[in-house]
């Protein structure tokens, strides 16, 4: 778990067992989950957890004081093969949100540099 004002940078996104992020507000305790593919699209695989915590703003109270916890899949390989998503954001109450591309990504796509589509 990494807080927005920690000195430690936390871990990088994109480990092989990472399912996603659990983000909570330190002011109003609002909690949200972010799937790994969405987090990688928004921040990139070289981003540390503290950088994400400092970048987020609470949608309920508007404060920039987040706590980020990286959710890992600690199940044995046969259980992961049976249910690869691990039930993470797959229920009816958890819609999949496809965020828009950033202006820099749009410019790269217009130039034919779309690395994520290959």
TORMITOR-906272 format. One record per residue (C-alpha): x, y, z; residue in three letters; residue number from 0. Coordinates in Angstrom, 1 decimal. Example, Ala and Ser with C-alpha at 12.3 -4.5 7.8 and 13.67 -1.06 7.14 Angstrom:
REC, 12.3, -4.5, 7.8, Ala, 0
REC, 13.7, -1.1, 7.1, Ser, 1
REM end
This chain:
REC, 0.0, 0.0, 0.0, Unk, 0
REC, 1.4, 3.4, -1.0, Unk, 1
REC, 0.1, 6.8, 0.1, Unk, 2
REC, 0.2, 9.9, -1.9, Unk, 3
REC, 2.8, 11.5, 0.4, Unk, 4
REC, 5.1, 8.5, 0.9, Unk, 5
REC, 8.8, 8.7, 0.3, Unk, 6
REC, 8.9, 5.2, -1.2, Unk, 7
REC, 7.9, 5.0, -4.8, Unk, 8
REC, 6.1, 1.6, -4.4, Unk, 9
REC, 6.2, -1.0, -7.1, Unk, 10
REC, 5.9, -0.6, -10.9, Unk, 11
REC, 2.7, -1.6, -12.7, Unk, 12
REC, 2.6, -4.6, -15.0, Unk, 13
REC, 3.9, -7.5, -12.9, Unk, 14
REC, 2.8, -10.9, -14.2, Unk, 15
REC, 0.5, -11.5, -11.3, Unk, 16
REC, -1.0, -8.1, -11.0, Unk, 17
REC, -4.8, -7.9, -11.4, Unk, 18
REC, -5.3, -4.3, -10.8, Unk, 19
REC, -5.3, -1.4, -8.3, Unk, 20
REC, -7.5, -0.6, -5.3, Unk, 21
REC, -7.6, 3.2, -4.8, Unk, 22
REC, -9.0, 4.8, -1.7, Unk, 23
REC, -9.4, 8.5, -0.6, Unk, 24
REC, -7.7, 9.3, 2.7, Unk, 25
REC, -10.4, 12.0, 3.4, Unk, 26
REC, -13.7, 10.4, 2.7, Unk, 27
REC, -12.7, 6.7, 2.4, Unk, 28
REC, -14.2, 6.4, -1.1, Unk, 29
REC, -12.8, 3.2, -2.6, Unk, 30
REC, -12.6, 2.3, -6.3, Unk, 31
REC, -10.9, -0.5, -8.3, Unk, 32
REC, -9.0, -0.1, -11.5, Unk, 33
REC, -8.3, -3.0, -13.8, Unk, 34
REC, -4.6, -3.4, -14.8, Unk, 35
REC, -5.2, -2.9, -18.5, Unk, 36
REC, -7.0, 0.4, -17.9, Unk, 37
REC, -4.2, 1.5, -15.5, Unk, 38
REC, -1.5, 0.6, -18.0, Unk, 39
REC, -3.4, 2.6, -20.7, Unk, 40
REC, -3.7, 5.6, -18.5, Unk, 41
REC, -0.2, 5.7, -16.8, Unk, 42
REC, 2.0, 3.2, -18.7, Unk, 43
REC, 3.9, 0.2, -17.4, Unk, 44
REC, 6.9, 2.2, -16.1, Unk, 45
REC, 4.8, 4.1, -13.6, Unk, 46
REC, 5.2, 3.6, -9.9, Unk, 47
REC, 2.3, 3.3, -7.5, Unk, 48
REC, 3.1, 6.5, -5.7, Unk, 49
REC, 3.0, 8.5, -9.0, Unk, 50
REC, -0.5, 7.1, -9.5, Unk, 51
REC, -1.6, 8.1, -6.0, Unk, 52
REC, -0.3, 11.6, -6.5, Unk, 53
REC, -2.1, 11.9, -9.9, Unk, 54
REC, -5.6, 10.9, -8.7, Unk, 55
REC, -8.4, 13.1, -7.4, Unk, 56
REC, -11.3, 11.8, -5.5, Unk, 57
REC, -14.5, 11.8, -7.5, Unk, 58
REC, -16.6, 12.3, -4.3, Unk, 59
REC, -14.8, 15.0, -2.3, Unk, 60
REC, -12.3, 16.3, -4.8, Unk, 61
REC, -9.2, 15.9, -2.6, Unk, 62
REC, -5.9, 14.8, -4.0, Unk, 63
REC, -4.9, 12.4, -1.3, Unk, 64
REC, -5.1, 8.9, -2.5, Unk, 65
REC, -3.8, 5.5, -1.2, Unk, 66
REC, -3.0, 2.9, -3.9, Unk, 67
REC, -2.8, -0.8, -3.3, Unk, 68
REC, -1.7, -3.2, -6.0, Unk, 69
REC, -3.9, -6.3, -6.1, Unk, 70
REC, -2.0, -9.5, -6.9, Unk, 71
REC, -3.2, -12.9, -7.9, Unk, 72
REC, -1.7, -15.4, -5.4, Unk, 73
REC, -3.7, -18.4, -6.6, Unk, 74
REC, -1.9, -21.6, -7.9, Unk, 75
REC, -1.5, -21.8, -11.7, Unk, 76
REC, -4.4, -24.3, -12.3, Unk, 77
REC, -6.8, -21.9, -10.6, Unk, 78
REC, -5.6, -19.0, -12.7, Unk, 79
REC, -6.1, -21.1, -15.8, Unk, 80
REC, -9.7, -21.9, -14.8, Unk, 81
REC, -10.6, -18.2, -14.1, Unk, 82
REC, -7.9, -15.8, -15.5, Unk, 83
REC, -9.7, -12.7, -14.4, Unk, 84
REC, -9.9, -13.9, -10.8, Unk, 85
REC, -13.4, -12.4, -10.5, Unk, 86
REC, -11.8, -8.9, -10.7, Unk, 87
REC, -14.4, -6.4, -12.0, Unk, 88
REC, -16.4, -9.1, -13.8, Unk, 89
REC, -19.7, -8.8, -11.9, Unk, 90
REC, -22.7, -6.8, -13.0, Unk, 91
REC, -21.9, -4.0, -10.6, Unk, 92
REC, -18.5, -3.4, -12.1, Unk, 93
REC, -18.8, -1.9, -15.6, Unk, 94
REC, -15.7, -1.9, -17.8, Unk, 95
REC, -14.8, 1.7, -18.6, Unk, 96
REC, -12.7, 2.4, -21.7, Unk, 97
REC, -11.1, 5.7, -21.1, Unk, 98
REC, -10.3, 8.1, -24.0, Unk, 99
REC, -6.8, 8.4, -25.4, Unk, 100
REC, -4.7, 11.3, -24.2, Unk, 101
REC, -3.9, 14.0, -26.7, Unk, 102
REC, -0.3, 12.7, -27.0, Unk, 103
REC, -1.5, 9.2, -27.8, Unk, 104
REC, -3.9, 10.7, -30.4, Unk, 105
REC, -1.1, 12.5, -32.0, Unk, 106
REC, 1.1, 9.4, -32.1, Unk, 107
REC, -1.8, 7.4, -33.6, Unk, 108
REC, -2.3, 10.1, -36.3, Unk, 109
REC, 1.4, 9.8, -37.2, Unk, 110
REC, 1.2, 6.0, -37.4, Unk, 111
REC, 3.1, 5.3, -34.2, Unk, 112
REC, 0.3, 3.3, -32.6, Unk, 113
REC, 2.4, 0.9, -30.6, Unk, 114
REC, -0.5, -0.5, -28.6, Unk, 115
REC, -2.3, -1.8, -31.7, Unk, 116
REC, 0.5, -4.1, -32.9, Unk, 117
REM end
